[in-house]
Amino acid sequence: MNFDHILCHYSEIGLKGKNRKYFEERLKANILETVKLRCPDLVTSVRRYYGRLVVKVTDPTADFDLLVEVLKDVLGLSYFAPAFESSQQMNQLKTDALRLLSEIDFNMFRITARRGSNDIPLRAQNVNEEVGTHIVETLGKKVNLTSPDVNCYIDMFQDRAFVYPERILGRGGLPVGVSGKVAVMLSGGIDSPVAAYLAMKRGAKAIFVHFHSLPYTSPASIEKVREMLATLNHFQMRSKLYLVELAPIQKKIMEETSARFRVLLYRRFMLRITDAIAQKERAEAVVTGESLGQVASQTLENMAAVGRVTNMSILRPLVGFDKQEIIDRAKGIGTYDISIQQDQDCCSLFVPKRPATKARTEQLEKEEQTLTVDELVAAALEASDTEYHHL
């Protein structure tokens, strides 16, 4: 079946009032950039058209399966539909509906017509009845309005119509970039890539900060993060990655502080460094993969004590998720198989047997009195590396 357009629909954007055009233009730009990077020869144009975006296909015989997979990763789309262009003439609608359904194996069908505005002369109910009757008489099929084998959609506008057989669900959410920028603390585990994806789905552009403990650990976690970005870039196309060596700070903490507070002190330094990077990048918030109660460092008391080192908003998209829910999400975005590859995370270095679960801010501040906090943070930032990744 040779389609020449794809109708792209969104839901939340339609509720944005005066900002709607800005959201639509951002979604349009994201579609164009994604297509340019992943299947550059398949699309001619993308334009706004009566409350939706219409993608014009270069060649109706093109690889539609690839284009469908690409559009599934564009955040902000509620659903989209491969379609071919028709007209508002009843006879042409009958011809095109018949052409569509003749290529599909089915017994029962439904015609679902709708008008893009009230000033279109054809009434949707009349189109349903006349086109449906034509299909019954020509193909000998039966109408079933509640559970058809195939639904033939007809969307009518001022100067044309589109005919299509299915609506393919998108990921929903908002277009990446409409909600500002966030700094994501990205480990090699299961949780933080999912947190990054959920922030992107709410329209945030993510920059990434990864902490490693070279030379005390292998470079496997860095390679994992690079592989994760190759997957996460399906949703935001281009990413900036900061690689920060935490080992010198960890060594100082191990030598000069109480073992039970060690992991929390690691995290306070990580948050300070991420805060500084976020300010440099003009990001509005820090995103972490923390889930309440999942591990010892993620109790309410510990998260509060760690978070005191920054005045920046800390977003925790997974705070109410259990582990299985996070795993399911990771599988859905394609990062799970990467996350479970063996490596040694920086926070697994010098981990105490009995970590504190209800630390107070003043306890951690007292432990840090023996450390040159500002100097350690500045040195880590100075030694950090920056990488750019794109599809």
N, C-alpha and C positions, 0 to 999 in steps of 0.2 A: 504494500500500500504506500503510495507516494504522497507524502504530506509536504506542503510548501511553507507552512507557518507553525509556530508554537505559541499558544496563548498562555501567558503567565499571570496568575492571579495571586493576590496578597490579601491578608485579612486585617491585621493591626494597622497597617499603613493607612487604610481607608478611614481610620478614626482620628487621624492626626490633625485635622482642622487646617489652620493656616500653614502648618509645616508640612502638609501632605506632599506638596510638589518637591520639597527638598528630599524627603524620604524616597519618593519615586525616582528622582534623578540619581540618587545614590544607588538604589537597587539596579537601575538601568546601567550605570557605570560598572557595577560589580559583575553583572551578567556579561557585559562586553569584555571586561578584562579577563574573566575566567575563561570565556570562550576563546579569546585571543591566545591565552597561554596553553590551553589544553586541546583545542580543536580549531585552529585558526582558519581553516578553509571551509567551515561548514555554515557560517552565518554571514549574511549580508548586512543586516541592520537590526537595531532594537529601538522601538519607539513607543511612546505613551499613546494609548488609544482607549478612550472611554472607560477609564478606571481600571485598566490592566496594561500590561506590557506585551507587545507583539514582536516576536522574534521571526524575522524573515530568513528562510533557509536558502542557502546558495544554490543547492541542487536537490530537487525532490527525491532523487535516488541516493542521496548521501547516507552516511552511517548514522542513522537516527538513534540506534542503541547507544552509541558513544555520546551523542548530544544529550540524550535523556539522563545518562549517568552523570554528566557534568552539571546539568541543571539541578539534579537532586542535591548537590552540595552547595548551591547558592542560598545562603541564609536570607530569609525574608519572603520566600515563596511559600504560599500555603498549598497550591497545587498548580500544575501546568498540563497543557493538552496539545499534543501534535494534531494539527488540523489542516484542512485545505480550504482555500478561499472559494466562496460562492457569491451569489447575488441575492437581492431581495425579491426576485421574481419567483413566484410560486413554482412554475414549471422547472426552473433551474434548480430550486431546492429539492424538488422531487428527483430530478436526474442525479444530483450529487449525493443525496441520501441513498439512492439505489446503488450508485457506484461504490459507495462506502460499504454498504451492507452486503453487496454481492461478493465481497472478498473475505467475509467472515463466516465461519461455521456456527450457526445458531438455529434454535427453533422458535424462541419467543423473544420479542423485542419491545422497545419503547422509544418513542420520539419525545425529546425534551427540548422544546424551543423556548427562547426568552428574548426579550427586546432590551437593547442597551439604553433606550429612552422611550418615553411615552408618545413621542411624535412620529414614530415609525409606523407606516400605514398598515402593515400586516400585523394581525393579532396572533399572539403565541398559540392560543387554543386552536385557532383555525389552521395554523401550520401543523400542529400536532395531528389534527384530524385528517387533513388532506394528504400530508406526506405519509402518515400511517396507513391510510386506505390504499395509497399507491403501492406501498411495500407489500401489503397483504395480497392485493390483486396480482402483483407482478411475480413475487417470490413464493406466495402461498404460505407465508409464515403467520404466526399468531401474535396478537398483542398481549402483553402482560405488564401492567403498570407497577406492580409491587415487587416482583422478582424476575426481571427479564434476564435473558442470557447476554444481551447486549443493549446498551442505551445509546441511541444516536442523538447527540446534542447538536442543536442549531442555535448559534448566537447571532442575533441580527442587530446591525448598526445602521447609521444613516446612509452609508454609501456601499455597504457590502455585508456579507454574512460569512460565518465560518462553520464548518461541519466537522465533527470529530466523534470518536467512539469511546473515549475513556478520559478520566482525569487522574493524573499521576500525582500522588501526594509528595509535597516538598517537606522541608524541615521546619518551616514556619519561622517565627521569631522576627527579628528586625535586620535590615541590611548592615553588614559590618561597616563601622565608621560613623554611624549616625549618633552614637552615644559617647563619643570621645575615646580616650586611650587609657589602657590599664597596663600595669606591669605584673606579669604572671611569674610566680616562683615555680619553676618547672623542674621536677625531679625526674628520675627514670622510672617512677612507679606508675600505678594504675590511676591514682586519684587526680593528680594535678593536670594531666591532659584533658580529662573530662571537665574539670573546673574551667580550664581555658576555653574549651568549646562552649560551655554554657554562658560564659561572659561574652564570647563572640556572638552567640545567638541572640543576646540582648542588645546587639549593635555596637559592642566595644571592639576597638582595634587593639590587639594584644602585642606587647613586646615581651620577650622572655628573658628570664634570669635563671641560669643554672649554676649551682654550686658543686664543685668537685674537690676531691682530696688528693689529687696527684701531688707527690709521687707515692703516697701511702696506699692508694688504691689504683686499680687498672683504669685505662681510659675508656672502658666499656660503657660507662654511664654517659659519657659525652657522645659517643657514637649512637647510643640509643636515643638521646635527645635530638640529634640531627635527623634520625630516622622518623621520630615523632613529628618533627616540624614538616617533613615531607608530606605527612598525612594531614596535619592540621592546616597546612597551606591550601588544601582543597577548599577550605572555608574562608580564608582571608588572603589567599594568593601570595602574599609577600610577608616575611617576618624578619625581625631583627633579634638576634640572640646575643646576650652577654654571658660569657663564661668566666666565673669567678672562682679563684682558688681559695678554699676555706682552710686548708691544712695548717698554715702558720697560726691562724687564730685558734684552731682546735688544739694545737700543741700547747699554746699558752694557757688555754682554759684547763687542759688536762693537768698541767704542771702547777697551777696556782689557785684552783678553786675546788670546792667540794664535789665529789663524784656524782652525788645524787642530783645535782642541778646542771650537770654538764650539757645534756641535750637542750634544755631550755636556754642556756646561755648561747649555745650554737645558734638557736633560732632567733634570739634577740639580735645577734650580730647579722645574721642573714637578712632580717627585716630592716635593720638600719641601712645595710648596703642596698637593698632593693628600693628602699625609700629614696636614697640619694640618686639612684639610677632613674627612678620614676620622676623625680623633680627635674633631672637633666632632660628627660624625654617629654616633659610637660604632660605626664600621665596624671589622671585624677584619682587613681586608687591602686591598691595592691590586691592581687587575687592569689589565694592559696587553695590547696586541695584538702584543707582540714575538714574532718567530719567529726562532730561532737561525740566524744567518748570512744572513738575507734582505737586509739592507742594512748599510752600514758601521758604524752605531751599534749593531748587534745581534750583535756578536761576544761570545763569553763574557767576554773581558777588559773590553770596554766596558760590558756589562750589569752586571758586578760593580762596576766603578768608579762607575757611576751609582747603583747600588743602595745604596752605602755611606752615603748621606745619610739613610736611614731605618732604624729598627729594626722597622718593620711588615713583615709578610709580603707579598711581591710574588708574585702569582699570574700565570703566563704560560700560559694554556690552549693557545696555538698554538705553543708552543716547538718541537714536533716535526713541525708541518705544513709541507708545501711550498705554494707560492703557488696552484697549481691546486686543491689540497684546500681551501684557505681560500676561494677563489672559489666552489667548488661549495657549500660551507656557506653562504656569503653569499647565493647564489641560493636555497638551500633555506629561508632564513628571511625572504627578501624585502628584504634591504638592498643587494644588489649594484647594482641599477640606480640607487639613490640615491648610492652611494659613487662611481660612475664619472662623476657629473656634475662638470663643470669647476669648480674653485675653487683657492684658494691657501692651503695649509696653513701654520700658523704656523712649523713647522720648516723650511719651504722659504725662509724669509726670511733673507737674509745667509748663505747656505750656502757654505762654502769649496769650492774645487776639489779639494783633497786632504785629506779629513777623516781624523783618526786612527782606526785600526782596532784598535789594541792599547794603549789608554791605561791608565796605572796611577793608582790612587787618589791617590797623593801628587802626581802631575803636575797633576791637576785641582784638588786642594786648594791647590797653589801658585798656580795661575792665579786662584783665587777670593780670594786674599789682597788683591787690589786692589779687591775689590767689598765693599760693605756688605750682606752676604748677608741678615742678619736684617731689616734695614730694607726691603730690596727685597721680601722675602717678605711682610712685614707690609703693605706698601703694596698689593701685588697682591691680598691677601686682603680688605683694606679696600675696594678698588675693585670687587671682583667682584659680579656680579649673580646672583640666584637665580630660577629659574623652576620652575613645577610643571606637569607634563603628565599627562594621563590619556586614556583611550580616549573 
